[in-house]
Amino acid sequence: MALGYKARRRWSLVILLIGLPLYIVLAVTLTDWLRRVLETPPMLLELVVYVVLGFLWAMPFKFVFKGVGKEDPDAPNDPE
């Protein structure tokens, strides 16, 4: 089922305002756990984990964010 433009805009706001902060907490918790397990992990390993998690959160929601910043394609064109 394809989402309409307005539905994608609303879902993108929900994802950014609620989902992303929760994901950030999850990512920080994961890296804190990694610090406890490895005592002092290399800084490069932490950087790689943050970069991978930074890209990973957006992959499932790519279809929601696609085209949200553009004009509504379903809006009537008023030449006035």
Z-matrix of the N, CA and C atoms (Angstrom, degrees):
N
C 1 1.451
C 2 1.524 1 108.68
N 3 1.310 2 115.69 1 123.22
C 4 1.463 3 121.05 2 -178.91
C 5 1.526 4 109.80 3 -83.90
N 6 1.307 5 115.00 4 139.05
C 7 1.462 6 120.51 5 178.12
C 8 1.519 7 109.89 6 -86.78
N 9 1.315 8 115.39 7 142.24
C 10 1.453 9 120.01 8 175.27
C 11 1.520 10 110.88 9 -75.40
N 12 1.313 11 115.58 10 171.80
C 13 1.458 12 121.15 11 -177.11
C 14 1.528 13 111.69 12 -61.13
N 15 1.333 14 117.31 13 -46.64
C 16 1.466 15 120.34 14 -178.62
C 17 1.523 16 111.55 15 -66.41
N 18 1.314 17 117.16 16 -38.30
C 19 1.465 18 120.76 17 178.15
C 20 1.525 19 110.56 18 -65.30
N 21 1.336 20 117.26 19 -41.12
C 22 1.471 21 120.11 20 177.70
C 23 1.517 22 110.85 21 -63.88
N 24 1.341 23 117.45 22 -38.40
C 25 1.475 24 119.78 23 177.86
C 26 1.520 25 111.22 24 -63.72
N 27 1.322 26 116.38 25 -43.80
C 28 1.468 27 119.81 26 179.75
C 29 1.527 28 111.04 27 -65.35
N 30 1.330 29 117.08 28 -45.48
C 31 1.458 30 119.95 29 180.00
C 32 1.520 31 111.60 30 -64.62
N 33 1.321 32 117.49 31 -35.29
C 34 1.461 33 119.24 32 178.47
C 35 1.524 34 110.39 33 -65.01
N 36 1.331 35 117.92 34 -37.79
C 37 1.465 36 120.38 35 175.98
C 38 1.524 37 111.58 36 -65.07
N 39 1.321 38 116.83 37 -42.70
C 40 1.464 39 120.40 38 178.70
C 41 1.527 40 109.90 39 -62.09
N 42 1.317 41 116.57 40 -43.92
C 43 1.463 42 120.56 41 -179.63
C 44 1.529 43 110.77 42 -63.72
N 45 1.323 44 117.02 43 -43.89
C 46 1.464 45 120.36 44 -177.62
C 47 1.525 46 113.06 45 -72.85
N 48 1.314 47 117.97 46 -36.16
C 49 1.459 48 120.26 47 -175.48
C 50 1.530 49 114.07 48 -88.00
N 51 1.323 50 117.30 49 -27.39
C 52 1.460 51 120.32 50 -178.49
C 53 1.528 52 111.48 51 -114.20
N 54 1.311 53 116.57 52 -50.09
C 55 1.462 54 120.59 53 -175.06
C 56 1.510 55 114.18 54 -68.83
N 57 1.319 56 117.74 55 -42.85
C 58 1.461 57 120.14 56 -177.64
C 59 1.529 58 112.86 57 -65.31
N 60 1.341 59 119.53 58 -44.92
C 61 1.472 60 117.70 59 175.67
C 62 1.531 61 112.95 60 -60.31
N 63 1.323 62 117.47 61 -38.30
C 64 1.467 63 119.88 62 176.53
C 65 1.522 64 111.14 63 -63.92
N 66 1.319 65 116.40 64 -39.16
C 67 1.461 66 120.62 65 178.74
C 68 1.528 67 111.14 66 -67.37
N 69 1.329 68 117.27 67 -36.56
C 70 1.467 69 120.98 68 177.20
C 71 1.525 70 110.01 69 -63.35
N 72 1.325 71 116.74 70 -43.45
C 73 1.467 72 120.35 71 177.51
C 74 1.524 73 109.78 72 -61.09
N 75 1.320 74 117.64 73 -41.38
C 76 1.457 75 121.68 74 177.91
C 77 1.525 76 111.16 75 -62.79
N 78 1.328 77 117.53 76 -42.96
C 79 1.462 78 121.46 77 -179.65
C 80 1.524 79 111.40 78 -65.09
N 81 1.314 80 117.68 79 -42.61
C 82 1.466 81 120.94 80 179.02
C 83 1.529 82 110.22 81 -67.23
N 84 1.324 83 117.09 82 -39.20
C 85 1.462 84 120.81 83 176.77
C 86 1.522 85 110.75 84 -61.98
N 87 1.324 86 116.55 85 -41.70
C 88 1.462 87 121.01 86 178.44
C 89 1.526 88 111.28 87 -62.80
N 90 1.312 89 117.90 88 -44.28
C 91 1.460 90 119.65 89 -179.89
C 92 1.527 91 111.66 90 -70.24
N 93 1.336 92 117.80 91 -33.28
C 94 1.469 93 119.65 92 174.67
C 95 1.522 94 110.60 93 -64.83
N 96 1.318 95 116.86 94 -40.49
C 97 1.459 96 120.87 95 176.25
C 98 1.530 97 109.85 96 -62.36
N 99 1.333 98 116.71 97 -40.78
C 100 1.457 99 121.56 98 178.46
C 101 1.527 100 110.50 99 -62.22
N 102 1.326 101 116.72 100 -39.09
C 103 1.472 102 120.64 101 177.37
C 104 1.522 103 111.49 102 -64.25
N 105 1.335 104 117.40 103 -39.96
C 106 1.460 105 120.54 104 179.55
C 107 1.521 106 111.90 105 -68.29
N 108 1.319 107 116.82 106 -37.72
C 109 1.459 108 120.88 107 -177.73
C 110 1.530 109 110.92 108 -73.21
N 111 1.314 110 117.54 109 -43.51
C 112 1.467 111 120.92 110 -175.73
C 113 1.525 112 113.20 111 -96.85
N 114 1.320 113 117.41 112 8.61
C 115 1.466 114 122.26 113 -176.66
C 116 1.529 115 110.39 114 64.34
N 117 1.321 116 117.86 115 -79.54
C 118 1.472 117 120.91 116 177.01
C 119 1.525 118 108.27 117 -129.54
N 120 1.340 119 117.39 118 91.81
C 121 1.465 120 118.80 119 -179.63
C 122 1.529 121 110.09 120 -69.95
N 123 1.309 122 116.74 121 152.72
C 124 1.466 123 119.48 122 177.38
C 125 1.528 124 110.70 123 -61.04
N 126 1.317 125 116.21 124 145.57
C 127 1.460 126 120.74 125 -178.54
C 128 1.531 127 110.83 126 -61.70
N 129 1.323 128 116.74 127 -33.83
C 130 1.456 129 120.60 128 179.26
C 131 1.525 130 110.93 129 -64.23
N 132 1.325 131 117.24 130 -38.29
C 133 1.468 132 120.82 131 177.52
C 134 1.522 133 111.04 132 -63.75
N 135 1.326 134 117.13 133 -42.99
C 136 1.465 135 120.33 134 177.32
C 137 1.523 136 110.93 135 -62.40
N 138 1.319 137 116.18 136 -42.19
C 139 1.462 138 120.53 137 178.96
C 140 1.524 139 110.80 138 -61.25
N 141 1.320 140 116.63 139 -43.97
C 142 1.465 141 120.64 140 179.16
C 143 1.527 142 110.35 141 -62.56
N 144 1.327 143 117.21 142 -42.28
C 145 1.471 144 120.45 143 179.66
C 146 1.526 145 110.08 144 -62.02
N 147 1.338 146 118.00 145 -45.75
C 148 1.454 147 120.57 146 -179.71
C 149 1.534 148 111.81 147 -65.16
N 150 1.316 149 117.64 148 -39.85
C 151 1.469 150 120.64 149 179.68
C 152 1.527 151 110.75 150 -66.11
N 153 1.326 152 116.61 151 -44.87
C 154 1.473 153 120.30 152 179.21
C 155 1.525 154 110.46 153 -62.78
N 156 1.335 155 117.00 154 -45.82
C 157 1.460 156 119.63 155 178.69
C 158 1.524 157 111.39 156 -65.77
N 159 1.324 158 117.06 157 -31.66
C 160 1.455 159 120.75 158 178.35
C 161 1.523 160 112.87 159 -64.66
N 162 1.322 161 116.69 160 -37.22
C 163 1.462 162 119.86 161 177.16
C 164 1.517 163 111.95 162 -83.04
N 165 1.312 164 116.11 163 -32.36
C 166 1.461 165 121.26 164 -174.42
C 167 1.526 166 113.60 165 -64.56
N 168 1.335 167 118.14 166 -33.71
C 169 1.461 168 119.67 167 -175.80
C 170 1.529 169 111.56 168 -67.64
N 171 1.324 170 117.46 169 -29.89
C 172 1.461 171 120.25 170 -174.36
C 173 1.525 172 113.68 171 -85.52
N 174 1.305 173 118.00 172 -20.21
C 175 1.462 174 120.23 173 -175.75
C 176 1.536 175 114.07 174 -57.78
N 177 1.326 176 120.39 175 -47.05
C 178 1.466 177 118.47 176 -179.14
C 179 1.531 178 113.06 177 -68.64
N 180 1.320 179 117.79 178 -20.59
C 181 1.463 180 121.03 179 -175.14
C 182 1.520 181 112.92 180 -104.59
N 183 1.312 182 117.34 181 12.60
C 184 1.458 183 121.34 182 -177.47
C 185 1.532 184 111.44 183 -56.79
N 186 1.327 185 117.31 184 -41.40
C 187 1.464 186 120.59 185 -178.34
C 188 1.530 187 111.94 186 -68.02
N 189 1.328 188 117.77 187 -26.41
C 190 1.463 189 120.83 188 -179.85
C 191 1.522 190 110.03 189 -73.95
N 192 1.326 191 116.94 190 -42.13
C 193 1.456 192 121.07 191 -175.66
C 194 1.523 193 113.64 192 -81.22
N 195 1.310 194 118.07 193 -16.82
C 196 1.457 195 121.63 194 -175.16
C 197 1.535 196 111.10 195 -65.74
N 198 1.325 197 116.50 196 118.17
C 199 1.455 198 122.55 197 176.45
C 200 1.512 199 115.45 198 81.12
N 201 1.322 200 119.04 199 5.98
C 202 1.468 201 121.48 200 -177.27
C 203 1.530 202 111.01 201 -69.46
N 204 1.311 203 118.30 202 -31.19
C 205 1.459 204 121.18 203 -177.99
C 206 1.515 205 113.98 204 -80.08
N 207 1.308 206 117.76 205 -5.48
C 208 1.464 207 121.63 206 -179.19
C 209 1.524 208 110.63 207 -93.73
N 210 1.325 209 115.78 208 174.15
C 211 1.468 210 120.48 209 177.38
C 212 1.516 211 110.54 210 -65.51
N 213 1.333 212 115.08 211 155.47
C 214 1.450 213 121.46 212 178.41
C 215 1.532 214 108.69 213 -65.79
N 216 1.332 215 118.47 214 117.29
C 217 1.461 216 119.87 215 -179.57
C 218 1.538 217 112.14 216 -70.73
N 219 1.317 218 117.91 217 -19.15
C 220 1.457 219 121.80 218 -178.76
C 221 1.532 220 112.77 219 -90.87
N 222 1.332 221 117.28 220 -6.68
C 223 1.458 222 120.56 221 -178.16
C 224 1.530 223 109.69 222 -71.51
N 225 1.345 224 115.56 223 143.03
C 226 1.470 225 117.73 224 178.44
C 227 1.525 226 109.76 225 -69.18
N 228 1.327 227 115.49 226 139.57
C 229 1.474 228 120.72 227 177.71
C 230 1.511 229 109.13 228 -84.98
N 231 1.330 230 116.26 229 113.42
C 232 1.459 231 122.99 230 179.46
C 233 1.527 232 108.75 231 -102.24
N 234 1.338 233 118.96 232 108.94
C 235 1.471 234 120.18 233 -176.77
C 236 1.518 235 113.34 234 -74.68
N 237 1.311 236 120.07 235 2.91
C 238 1.459 237 122.44 236 -177.28
C 239 1.472 238 112.36 237 -66.23
